Structure formats: structure tokens, C-alpha cells
């Protein structure tokens, strides 16, 4: 409108006609009671004729005279007559919208608005005029701008709800406009010298802007300074005349500025100084009630009673903390350490569940940004005398999950007025992991030690908005739905795993579809020393807490998708640890996968000893005896997932006779975990090293329970139908899966051709060790498993091109085995040698025939 008025004579002419009509109406309405208004209106009508005759561009001619032009309208408003006030505001708005206002005229208008505000007249019209005056151009600055803002603040605290809401929206828009002016000012290059920043003056606070800032930046600085003052319940320096201010509204304004104008704080050291000196101490101070309050516990002896945390304040403070960490981390490294420590403290069991949920929403938002996770580790965990922030975050989220499964109605969590997870709950309409009734689907959930917690299905993303941090209209703490906290903590862990993986592997970690049968290559092989140290610290800081939390969630999950997400996270960590050469955490995650694949409380010495050696953290204990634990765990495993196979356990030489008294049960979750284990071995076999023995031992036991037997070429096939007297049962669903599992096993060993020599040696060594253990059973007159021998054959056949790598360990092992008069193994050796290297077979016969306790004719034949 303004630009059109200056360039379009028709628009300017229309403005002039309207002004003359307004003046005539004003003169007519005021001639009886207010003759001074009538006289002023008539004087300006004459002046307008003069301006028209002397100026080709009407608007240019109106601006210098605008102070006189608005004078009769100001006088009309001073009468407080409703008709004259309305007529005056309409005419003033018309002048403003055409940018026909000078700085002096703007000051007169603001003084007029202030008078009407104090009189309580035309409040909505006042707000319209104020925002029009400030948004149209930049004639209102400095003290006049402060007065206009205070006017709007005063209207925000009137009694009329419409005025209150309109004033709030107006203030937010005006604050944005003031900072938009700074952004526009920064785009204009200037050679004007500025004074250096004086930190002492900034600390003291002043009504005058810092001399180091340009005009618009100075106004914005004074506004932000006073917002901090008001939120802190101190008197403002610049916004003179403020009579009232709520902390919640002040925090919202601070948040809107911090969210939208990071460039201003980054470019101007005066603003970043205020962040450090004003905003951060203010946030920490306002968090004090939340830190001291301990729900359900007697207050500590103190002369003053402990103040309860107030939901609207805590929620807004956490929104600001989230913005400060995400947007200003590089400026506030030390302060962010304090904020992150506060978030960790907010997850403690003594805090109200709504406060813990808010903290989780912030942590989830942070955990989706891998750059931040990297910064946390570099700035804190890698520093010798700093708080291990990343480690503490992972441990706190895991501890929160454990605490929810340990909650009881009499405990601290149960005394909240807000609902907590139902510790006595059972999954509705669900038996043995299956829905009851036609067409009923079980609700995804976690169940552990008798505690059933539903899973919130909608997975939040980095772009999705949190639930409770958005409740700006709430005064009382909201009721937290069952399972919300655990679900959010679960998604938080998944996001952390994804971020860690992204940091270590980089962006290009997708495997080509045509190479799907090949193990994935080593990620980012060339790393600098700094990168290597960072990646190792990421794992060292997180793996213990991550393993404990993921193992608990895997054990408790009743949902296939949730189970798959946990398994993928465990696979990711195992792979990352292996690529970094961190064998202890690698073996710990592999062990967790192996345990999850086997029946509950399956007695397998190697897994228990490995878990102890890895120093993996233990889950919560509930005061039960081992036998009670085993019984409860077995029953819960059946409740969580459908039993799909019942079979006999594989005898093990290291176990006493009768350790496995009866058949063992495999659930659908066990089979799902078995697939995950096969996937790890197939895709990441090159980094398993000595962990191959763990993987192969577990697969051998699973194959035995499922009744898969080796065929002549080394592949596995389902055995004969189980006799009627046997208690073993394989469900129809798993019978259909057995060929698939067998094919996956074969592909695993076929893919060994892509392993490097060292990795292949580890695989061969593990198979030989496993075969030797099986042969030991023969001494005990127990039926041995031929899994290892069959897979040695399969592995050897696909690696004939580099037989020299595996010749010595395989022949040495088979020589030892042949001492047990196992004709099968000798035939494997002969076939193996004839196929790839006849001259080595001759050497073998000449040198080693004496150690074989076999018939010479058999070998010659």
C-alpha cells in the first residue's frame, strides 16, 4: 500500500480525499462541545490544499507536515468522546498505512495511544494501531518503541479475555519485528566505526544500549535484557511503566527470540554475552524447585519449605533448555554441561512422572541429532576432568526403564497423583503371546517380572513435536498415559544407537542390493587418530548402559516390531565394536543375542562365563531364589511369545549328567533372535574374531533342538519324524521355516569365501574347537552333534581356492578326530584333499599315516 501510494497518483489522491472527509467529519462532530478540535481540523484542511499545490508527490509532501496533520485527531482522542476517538484512530491508521508519518508524528500518536490505554478506551483499536505503526516502517525506535511495547504489555493484563489474547499475539509479533530489524540491519554493510564491547557495562545493565551496537541491534538488546529482568522478577531498565508481568509469558517470549534469531546471538558478542550472563543463570535458578523436590520422600531439614515444581514453568524452562543446547551449543559448552546434568537428574525416581516425561521428550529431541551426540562426547566424555555426559544420559535412560518395571503402588512412583505403569496389569485379551478372540490383535507392550507396560506405537521422529512440551495452555500437570515414559525412553535409545552408528560409519552405510549376500565391508577404514579416539569413547561411554537397557527391553518385549528394533540396535553395536577392535563390548552384545536365541535359562556354560567376563551390567533383582527366577522367567517367556518348538537339549560335556532333565521350549521370539544372530554372522563375520565360537555354539544348540541334521554335502535338513513316545514337538509354522533357516545357515558358511584370511582362520578355528567339544561327548557315550564337522566341509568347499589358509588347522583337527575311529571324518579329509590338492594328500599319508588308528586298506582304497 505504501509503495503504491508513493508511485501511484490515484492512491495518493484517494488518501487526500479520505483525509479531507475525516477532517470535515471531525470538525462537524466537535463544533459544539470541543471548538478547539473544530478549529484545528479546519486549519489542517487549509494546509492540505497548500501541500497539494506545492508537491507533485503528495506522500512526500505529507510526511514533513504529518505532525501537524495528526494534531486535530490527537485532540479529538483527548476528548475521550467515543465518536471522536474512533474517528481519530481510523484517520491515524490511514496515514500510517500509507507511510505518511514522520518520527515526530509517531511520537505524538504513541502518546495519544498511551492516554487512551490508561482511560480504557478502544483497547483492540489501540493494539491494531500500535502494531501498524511499528510494522509499516522503522520510524518508531528507541524510547518511543519501548513505550509502544509497554502499552501492549499493559493491555495484555487487562480483564477482558479478547484483549488479553490479542495483546499477547501483538507483543509476540512486535518482538519478532524488532529482531527482524536487526537481521535487516546486519545485511547493510557500513564502515562506521563502533566502540569496543564493554563487559562491565553489560553486566551492570542500563537504559542506554551498548555503544558497540547499531540502532536496531541496540533496541533489540535492551528488549531482551528487560525480558530477562522481568522473568527474574527484577525492574526493567528500558520498558519503563511496566506494572505487571507473568513469568510464563516472559519465558515464551525469550523462547521465541532464541528459536528464531540464532544468527543475531552468533554475530553479536553483546547478545552471546547476555546468553551466558543473564539467560543461563536465570534458567538454572528457576529450576531450583524441581531439583530440590523429592516426591514421596520426607523433605530435608530446611528453614524454608521446599517449593513444589510448577508444571507451566518447568515445561517452558525445558523448552528453552532444548533450544539452548540445539541452537547455541558452541557458544555455551560449559552451560550446556549443567543443563544436560539437570536433564539426567530429572529422570531420578523421586521426581514426578510428568517431570521425568518432559525430560525424556527433550532427551529424545537431542538424541536424534548425531552432531550433538558427537559434540557431547568430544566436549565432556573425552575430557579428563569433565562430567561423562553421554555416558550419564545413556545410563539414566536405561535406569528410568528399569525403574518403571520395579514400580510398586507403595513406592515413590506410585504416590504420584498422575497415573504410573500398572504393576499388576496383564496384557488385555492375550494368552501365550496370541490374541484371544477372533480379529483381536494384542497391544504391543513390554512385560517383565509381572509388570505389563503398553508400548506407544507412534514412533516420534526428529521432526515430530513432543506431546507434553507443547501443552502451553495447561496449568496443572497432565496425566501421563501408561507406557508413555518407557516408550519414549525406548525410542530415545534407538535414536542414540542410530546417531552413534552415523557418527562412526558416516552417511554412506547402505549396502548395495546386488551385494546383499556379501558381508558388509569395514566402515570408513581410514580414520585419523582423533576420529579413532572419538569413536572408541562413544562406545566406551555407552555400551554398558545400552547393553543393560536393550537386554531388558528384548527380554520384556511382546511385540515383533519392537523386538526387531532392539535386535537391530544390538547388531549395530556388535558390528561397531568389532570394526573398532573393541572385543569386550563386541562379545557382550554377541552374548546377549545368543542368550536371547536360546530357551529361557538354558544352561550353556560358555554364555554365562562370557557374560561375566564382559562385565555387563546386571538387570534389576527382585529378591527371588534362582529356582523361582527360572520358573518365573520361563512362564513369562511363554506369555510374551508363542511356543513354536519343543525339543531335547544338546548334551554338553562340561555339564553334569541330568543338568537338562526335560525338553526345552523355543518361542517365536527365540527364532526371531536366531535370525538376527545369523544376520550378524553373515554380514559382519569379518569382525567376529574369537566371538565366532559363541555364535557357532549357540547355532549348534538351536539346530539340535530344532532337529536339523547334516546331509552329505554339509547342509542341514529336518530329521525323521519324531517318535510318538517323544515329547518333542515342532509346530507347523516352524516346520515351514526350517528349510529357510537351513538355507540361511548354508549361506552363512558359503559367504566365508568373502572373508579375509584372518577372519577365515577365526571361523575355522571356532569350528574345529566346536567339533573337538562334540567329539569329547563321544568319550562320554553321548550322541555328539555333527554340526561343526558338516560346516567345516561346507566352509572348506567354498574356500578351495585358498586352501593353504585352512589346510593346517583342518588337517590337524581331523587327524585328532580320526583317532576316535570316526570313518566319516577321514573320508571328509580325503575328499577335501583330493578335490583341491592331491600332492598334499600324498604328503599327508606318508607323514601322518602312523598316527591314524585305521585300516591301511581303507586309506589306499
Secondary structure, DSSP 4 states (H G I P E B T S, - for coil): -HHHHHH-HHHHHHHHHHHHHHHHHHHHHHTTT-HHHHHHHHHHHHHHHHHHHH-SSHHHHHHHHHHHHHHHHHHHHHTT-HHHHHHHHHHHHHHHHTT---HHHHHHHHHHHHHHHHHT-SHHHHHHHHHHHHHH-S---HHHHHHHHHHHHHHHTSS-HHHHHHHHHHHHHHHHHHHHHHHHHHHS------PPP-HHHHHH--SSPPTTS-HHHHHHHHHHHHHHHHHTT---SSSTT-----HHHHHHHHHHHHHH-HHHHHH-HHHHHHIIIIIHHHHHHHTHHHHH--TTSPPPP-SSPPPPP-HHHHHHHHHHHHHHHHHHTTT-HHHHHHHHHHHHHTTSTTS-HHHHHHHHHHHHHHHT-HHHHHHHIIIIITSTTS--HHHHHHHHHHHHHHHHHH--TTSGGGGSSS----TT---TTEETTEESSTTPPPPPEEEETTEEEEPP-S---SSSPPSGGG-TT--SPPPPPTTHHHHHHHHHHHHHHHHHHHHHH-S--PPPGGGTTSPPPPSS----HHHHHHHHHHHHHHHHHHHHHHHHHHHHB--HHHHHHHHHHHHHHHHHHHHTT-HHHHHHHHHHHHHHHSPTT---HHHHHHHHHTTPPP----S--HHHHHHHHHHHHHHHS-EEEEEPPPP-TTSPTTSS-S-EEEEHHHHHHHHHHHHHHHHSGGGTGGGHHHHHHHHHHHHHHHTEEE-TTS-EEE-SPPPTT---EE-HHHHHHHHHHHHHHHHHHHGGGGS-HHHHHHHHHHHHHHHHHHHHHHHTT-PPP-HHHHHHHHHHHHTGGGHHHHHHHHHHHHHHHHTTT-HHHHHHHHHHHHHH-HHHHHHHHHHHGGG--S-HHHHH-
